[in-house]
Amino acid sequence: TESSQMDAVLKQREKEAAIATSDAMETETVQDVKQDAAARIEGMREQLEEAAAKNAQLEAEAGRLKGELAKAARALAEERAESEKRAKQAEEAQAVREET
């Protein structure tokens, strides 16, 4: 009958609409997940760039400090050598005084 055919068509269209709605929701969910992942990846990339910049800054500071340490070590070695030289001269002068 005509009424049962219309009911069948209506049910079929409702079913198709439900499937289309479900598909659209799935697509939206997938897009939301992709957008969320992209945002997280961008955030991680920014953090990585910041960390790389900080690392470069720390490496430069470490290089500067190594240079200062080497300079101080050279100054200390020179001071020690000068001190040993003065001590040796003092010993020699004392030995000369004792000989006379």
Buried (B, 14 or more C-beta within 10 A) or exposed (E): EEEEEEEEEEEEEEEEEEEEEEEEEEEEEEEEEEEEEEEEEEEEEEEEEEEEEEEEEEEEEEEEEEEEEEEEEEEEEEEEEEEEEEEEEEEEEEEEEEEE
